Amino acid sequence: MKLRLDTETVPALALGKGQRELFAWDSELAGFGLRLQGQRRTYVAQYRAGGRTRRVTLGFTDRLTPTQARAGARKLLARVSLGEDPQDEKAAQRAAAERTFRKVVDVYLATKQSELRSSSFKVTRLYLTGPYFRPLHVMGINKVSHPCRAALCHRSQSQRHYCGRR
């Protein structure tokens, strides 16, 4: 169904008997719409990228006005027309967030446990999981850089020897 989504038409829309979901598309901006699922109403933007149809939720109708949602959809659809794919970017960010320094340390320790003597393994585990590297644990592994490591070296006088400084 196509109609102009505004402050009068959005609250008036309702699911028909037996319907579980309804999309109402805006007649003014192609790809901008309203999704109704039971009592839930969300603004969406839909586009095609890489041969696939993608849909992005912009927000709930109780938090955004139709004008605000239309502006958000316009920005998102402009990015798509410039060749970007917001959903791919989102998926890449999620994947990068999963590869934290802490998870890489855990994998490293799991592989080295059988190779190192027990005392060496304990020291290595303490060093990598202890307070010295703790600020890096939550960072994505691709975000850890030389300045991050240098900042750790200069954190306190007692730990300067790790950088080769006395």
C-alpha positions in Angstrom: 0.0 0.0 0.0 1.3 3.5 -0.9 0.4 6.7 0.8 2.0 9.8 2.2 3.3 8.9 5.7 2.6 11.8 8.0 1.3 12.5 11.5 -2.3 11.8 10.5 -1.9 8.7 8.4 0.6 6.8 10.6 -1.7 6.5 13.7 -4.7 5.6 11.4 -3.0 2.6 9.9 -4.0 -0.8 11.4 -3.6 -4.5 10.6 -6.5 -6.2 8.9 -8.2 -9.2 10.4 -5.8 -12.2 10.3 -2.8 -10.1 9.2 0.4 -10.4 11.1 2.4 -7.8 9.2 1.8 -4.9 7.0 4.1 -2.5 5.1 2.9 0.9 4.1 5.2 2.6 1.7 5.6 6.4 1.4 4.4 7.8 -1.9 6.8 10.7 -1.7 10.1 8.9 -1.0 10.7 5.5 -2.6 12.1 3.0 -0.2 10.7 4.7 2.9 7.9 2.9 4.8 6.2 1.9 7.9 6.1 -1.7 9.2 3.2 -2.8 11.4 3.6 -6.0 13.4 0.9 -6.4 16.0 1.2 -3.4 18.3 4.7 -2.6 17.1 5.2 0.2 14.5 8.6 0.9 13.0 9.8 3.1 10.2 12.0 1.3 7.7 14.1 2.0 4.7 14.4 -0.6 2.0 17.0 -0.7 -0.8 18.8 -3.1 -3.2 22.6 -3.6 -3.0 24.7 -6.4 -4.4 21.6 -8.0 -6.0 19.9 -8.3 -2.6 17.0 -6.4 -1.0 18.0 -5.0 2.3 15.8 -3.4 5.0 17.0 -1.1 7.8 14.9 -0.2 10.8 15.0 3.5 11.4 13.1 3.7 14.7 9.8 3.3 16.5 6.8 5.6 15.7 6.6 6.7 19.3 10.2 8.0 19.3 10.4 9.5 15.8 8.0 11.7 13.8 7.4 10.9 10.2 9.4 13.9 9.2 12.5 12.8 11.2 12.2 9.2 9.9 11.9 10.5 6.3 15.0 12.6 6.8 16.9 9.6 8.2 15.7 7.4 5.3 16.7 10.1 2.8 20.3 10.1 4.3 20.5 6.3 4.3 19.2 6.0 0.7 21.6 8.7 -0.4 24.5 6.7 1.0 23.2 3.6 -0.9 23.0 5.6 -4.2 26.7 6.5 -3.7 27.6 2.9 -3.6 27.7 2.1 0.1 25.8 -0.8 1.8 24.9 0.2 5.4 23.9 -3.4 6.3 27.3 -4.7 5.2 29.1 -2.0 7.2 27.0 -3.0 10.2 27.8 -6.7 9.8 31.5 -5.9 9.4 31.5 -3.8 12.6 29.8 -6.7 14.5 32.4 -9.1 13.2 35.2 -6.7 14.2 33.7 -6.2 17.6 33.8 -10.0 18.2 37.5 -10.1 17.5 38.7 -8.4 20.7 42.2 -8.5 22.1 40.9 -10.7 25.0 39.5 -13.3 22.6 42.8 -13.4 20.6 44.7 -13.8 23.9 42.4 -16.7 24.9 43.0 -18.4 21.5 46.8 -17.8 21.9 46.9 -19.2 25.4 44.8 -22.3 24.3 47.4 -23.1 21.6 50.4 -22.4 23.8 49.3 -24.3 26.8 50.6 -27.6 25.5 53.8 -26.1 24.2 55.0 -24.1 27.3 56.2 -25.4 30.6 53.6 -24.9 33.3 55.5 -22.1 35.1 56.1 -20.3 31.8 52.4 -20.7 30.8 51.3 -19.3 34.2 53.5 -16.2 33.8 52.4 -15.7 30.2 48.7 -16.0 31.2 49.2 -13.6 34.1 51.0 -11.1 31.9 48.4 -11.2 29.1 45.3 -11.4 31.2 46.4 -9.4 34.2 46.2 -5.7 34.9 48.9 -4.6 32.5 47.0 -5.4 29.3 43.5 -5.2 30.8 42.8 -1.8 29.1 43.2 -3.5 25.7 41.0 -6.5 26.5 37.8 -4.7 25.3 39.3 -3.2 22.1 38.9 -4.8 18.7 42.1 -6.4 17.7 42.3 -4.1 14.6 42.1 -1.1 16.9 45.2 -1.9 19.0 48.0 0.2 17.7 51.5 1.3 18.7 50.2 4.4 20.7 47.9 2.1 22.7 50.9 -0.1 23.6 53.1 2.9 24.3 50.5 4.3 26.6 50.5 1.1 28.6 54.3 1.3 29.0 54.1 4.7 30.5 51.2 4.1 32.8 53.3 3.7 35.9 56.9 3.7 37.0 56.8 0.1 38.2 55.9 -1.2 34.7 58.4 0.8 32.6 60.8 -2.1 32.3 58.4 -3.9 29.9 59.2 -1.3 27.2 62.9 -1.6 27.6 63.2 1.6 29.6 64.7 1.9 33.1 
